[in-house]
Structures are given as C-alpha cells and as structure tokens.
Amino acid sequence: MLTTKDEQELAELLNRLNDSDAEYQKYFDWKQRPFAPAFHDKYSKCMFSRADCRLCQWLAEKSEKVISLPRKKDFALQFLDENGKGDNPYVEVEDRDDVFHFSHNFTLAAWIYGFSMKDNRIIDKNRAGTISGMNFDTVEVGKRFWLRLCLPTGCYIGKHPLTPRVWYHVGVTFEEGRITFYLNGKADRQKRIDWIEPVNNQLPLRIGAAATGGVNWQGMIDEVSIWDVALSPAEYFKLMFHHLSGDEPGLMGYWQFNEGEGSQTLDKSRHNRHARLNLPPSSWVISREKPMHFSDHI
C-alpha cells in the first residue's frame, strides 16, 4: 500500500516527466518522440480531477495552489471531423475596411484542439507564393507537429511540439521584426527576422482554412482574437483566463464562438466585424473543459 510519502514522490515524478522533455527522454530512453496522447489524457484527467484517489486529490490540490484553471463549458466550432471529413469548413471575415494588413505589430491568439495537425490553418489572410499577408497554422516536420507563422520573409515554427487531441492556447506576436510564439500562456520561441512589408491583398480573413481555400483545420477552434499591437507576455498570459471586454486598446477582432447556432458569429470587439460561417449546424459543439499542462515551458 502506498504511503503519503510514496504518493508525493510518485506525483513529483509524474510532474517532472510531464514538465521536462529531457527528464522524460532520460527516464524512457527508448521513446524518442513527444509525450504519447494516452499519457496526456491520463495525466490531465488525474491532474484536474477530484476523483476518489488520493494521488489525484494531491495533484489537484497542488495544481490549484499554482493557478486557478479555466473550466469553460461554452461553445466552440468544429471544422473537419476526426476522419478529415467536411465540406470546406471555415469562418470568414470580410476585410471591407482594409484593416487586416499584418504589416506592422500584431498579435494572434486562439484555443485549438486538433484531431490532426499536419498542415491545418488556424488564421489566414495570405496568398501563397507572394509577398502578401500572413498565415498562422500547424505543420508536420519530422513526424512531429509545430506551430507555424508564414510571412513575406518566410515561415517560422515554434520550439516545442504539439500533441493531437489536447487543448492548447496558442498565439504569436510580431513587433519590429521580432516574432514570439506562445504556448499555453508562456513564450515558446523568439526569433528576429529581416522584415519586408507585405503587399496589401483583398482576400478575406479566414479562421480554420486558407483565405484562398483548402488546408482546413481538423478539430475545434475557440475564442479567437486579433490585435494590431504586440501584447506583452503578462498581457498575453491573461488571455487564457479572462473574457475580453471588447474595448481593449489594439483589439481588432474578437470571436468567442458562443452563439451555439446560426450562420454568423459575432465580433465582440467595438469594431463589429461579424463573421460568416461556412459550416453545417452540427459544427457548434459544447466546448470541453480545457485541462492545461503547465511546466517551465508549457
């Protein structure tokens, strides 16, 4: 029978393995790949559960001492399903007032849950192969999945790989030639680039697909915000835990996806750039609670 000390040592071992790729690889030197989805699933169920399990209770108590985690039970939008099926699903914002240039400072943020992350758009206003716009997505490199931002100067990826079937809060900021990827509220990678200002295009801004069509998101997206300023790390961290009021300085668009029905989702920013849905009614899904895996880097 496990003693309280044994439970604590085991819990600390689980935390170390989950927090550090190096520790994980050292403990399982035969496993040269990211954390298995089953590990994430079992760990998150235990980490944020009040089940009749002393280890789970100890972990839950420990996590709550660190931070109060969001427990959202609102709606999200599902694009392609688990089998990759769907009739070109996307959310579209017409750029009638020509404001989404992404030519200076900006911030992009969203909750994502991917059944697959091979090459799937999150936010896009880009004409591929031209110095025009940008796209924010996930990409498969070396059999692992990464956040990616494509700009006129090239495409750049985050530092830590993503695991399918896990909720992530993701984002990126751009400020004076410096890109910062964010993963679960923390800076994931910074990179300075030689900046070429993009040519404005007349494409719509799309969520969950390329602006010109295709490469649709396979999974769910929730709570998207776009800014014409680069948020500070402290400002960005708050996005995970608070609904925005809509009148924050620099906020260009904020779509919560909480309508639960209909062919339109409202922009909760003061600009009222409401978005059209090219999605079936079944795309409105109850947003699952979003268990987060906090560590030194995630």
N, C-alpha and C positions, 0 to 999 in steps of 0.2 A: 504494500500500500504506500502511495506517495505521501510524504510528509509535507508540511507547509514549505519547508526549505527546499525540498525536491521540486515542488511545483514552481517556486520562484525561480530556481535555477533553470528549469526547463523553459519557463516563459521567457527568461532573459536570453536563452539560447535561440529560441524562435525569433525574438526581436532582432538579435544580431544577424541571423541568417537572412531575415527579410530586409534589414536596413543596409546591408553591405554586400555588394557583388563579390568582393574579394573574400569575405568570410564564407559566403555561400559556395564559391568555387573551391575554397580550401577544404571545406567540410565534405563536399561532393566533388572531388577532383575528376570524377568520370563524367560529370554532367556539364558539358561545355555549351550551354545555351541558357536563355533567360529563364527566370522562375516559371515553372510549369503552371498553366491555368488552374489545375487542381490545387496547387499549393496556395495560390492567391485566393481561390474560392474558400478553401477550408480555413485558412488563416483569417480572412476577413469575417467569416461567419463567427469564428471564435472571438476575434478581437473586439467586435462590436456587439456581442451578444450578452444577454443576462440569463442565459440558459442555466439549468441546474448542473453546473460543472464548476468546480472551484477554480480550475485553471482559467476558464472563460471569464468568470467573475473577476479574478485577479487582473487579467489582461484588460477587461473593460474598465475596471476602476483605475488602472494605471493610465489608459489612454485618455480618460475623461479628465484626469489631473493635468494632462498636457494641453488639451484643447477641446472645446465643445464642438462636436462634429455636426454638420448639417444633416438633417433627416428629412429630405424633401419628399413629398408624396403628391406632386403635381403632375402635369403632363409633359411629355417630350414627343418629338416627332421621329418616327421610324422611316428610313428611306428604303434601301434594298433590304430584303429579309435575310434570314440565316442562310438560305440557299442561293443568295445572289439574285433573287427574282424581284422584279418591279418594273413599271413602265416609265423609265427615265424620270425618277422622282427628284424633285428639287423645290427649294423655296427661292423666290425671285423678288428682288427689289429693283425697280426701275430707277436709273440714275438720271431722272429728268432735270434736276438742278445741277448736274455735273459736279458733284462734291466728292465722290469716292475716287480721288486721284492716286492716293498712296505714293505721292511724290516727295513728301517731307516726313515729319514724325507721325507715327501711328501706333495703335495697339489693337490687337485682335484677341478675343477670348471666347471660350465655349466649353461646355461639358460635352464629352464624347464617349460613346460606348460602341466599339466596333466588333462585329462578328468576324470580319476580316479587315486587314489594314494594308493590303498590298499596294494599292495606288488609288486612294479614295479621297476626294475633295471634301474639305470642311468649309472653307470660304474661298470664293474665286471671283476675280474680275480680271481675267488675263486672256490674251490671245497668244497661244503658244507659238514660240519661234520668233516673236517680235519684242521690241523694247516697249512693252505696253502692259501696264497693270501689274498684278501680283496674284499668286495663289498660295493658300495655306492648306496643307494636306498631310497624309501619312504615306509612307513609301516603304517598300521592302528592299533591303540591302543586306546581302549576306545571310539570307533566311531569317532576318530579324526585322522588326518594324520600328520606324522612326518618325518623329515629327519633321516636317519639311516646309521651308518657305522659299518660293521661287520669285525672284525679282529680275529686273533687266540685266543685272550683272551676273546672274547665275542662280543656282539652287543650293540651299544650305540646310543641314539637318541638325537635330538636337543631339544631345550627348548620351542619354540613356534610352534603351529600347522600350517599346510598349508591348503589352500583352493583350491579345484579344479577349473580349468578354470581361473587361474590367472598366469601371467608370474612371475617367481621368478629367481633371480640369486642366485644359491646355491653353496656351496662348503664346504670343510673340509680340515684342515691342521693337520699333525701329526709331533710332534717334541719332541724327548727324552721322550716318554711316556705321552705326553700331547696332547689331542685331542681338536681342536677348530672347532666348526661348524660355518658356516657363512650363513647369510640370507640377501639378498639384500645389500651386501657390509659391513654389520656390524656383529661383533662377536655375536653369538646367545647363545652358551654354551661352556664352557671349562670343561674338565674332565681329571684328571690324572689317569693313569692305570699302573698296573704291566705288563711290556712288555715281550712277548715271541716272539722271532724272528720266522717268518713263514718259512716253508719249501718251497723252490722254486718249482713251478709247470710249466709244459709245455703247459698250457692252453693259448689260445689266450686272448687278452684283448677285451672285447665287450662293446659297448655302446648301451643301450636300451634293453639289455637282459642278462641273466646269461651266464657265459662262457661255462657252460655245457648244456645250452638250457633252454627255458621257462622263466616265470615271466617277460614277455616283457613289455616295457614301453607303457602305453596307453596315447598317446598325442604326443607332439613335444619336441624335444631337439635341442639346437643350441649352437654353439661356445664352444666346449669342450677343456679344457687344462689340462695337467697332468705335474707335476713338481717333481723333486727329491730333492726339498728343501721345507721348510715350509715358505711360504710367510708371511711377516709382515702384520698387519692389514692395514697399509697405502698402501702397495703393492697390497694387495688383493682388496681393495676398487677400485683401478684404473681399475681392470679387467672389471668392468661393463661398463666403458665409453670409452675404448680405444681398438682398434685392436692392437694385439701384432705385433712386427716386425719379430719375429721368432728366433731371436738370443739372447733372454734374458737368463741370467745365470740360469741354472737349469731347463729350459723348455725342457721336454722330448717329448711332442707331442701337436699339436695344430690343431684342425679340425674345420674350420669355417662353413662347410656345405653350401658353396655358389656357388657350381658348377651349380646347377639348373637342371642337367640331368646327365645320365650315371650311371655306377655301381661302381664308385670309388669316394672317397672324399680325397682330398689332405691334407697331413700333412704340415702345413705352418711353422713348426719349421725347424731348419737346419738338422734334422735327416731324413727327408723324409720318415717317416713311414706311407705311404699312406694306407688307409683303404678300405676294400671291403664292399660293400653294399648288404645285403640280403633283398632287399626292391624292391617293384614294382616302375615303373616310376612315378606313382601318389603320391609317398611319398615326392617328392620335392614340398614344399609348400612355398608360399610367407610368410616370417616372419612378423607377425603383429608388429605394434609398441608396445613397452613394457612399459606400464604405471607402475610406481613404487609407492609403498605406504611407504613413509618414516616416521619414528617416532623414539622414543627413542630406540626402539629395532628392528625395521624392516625398 
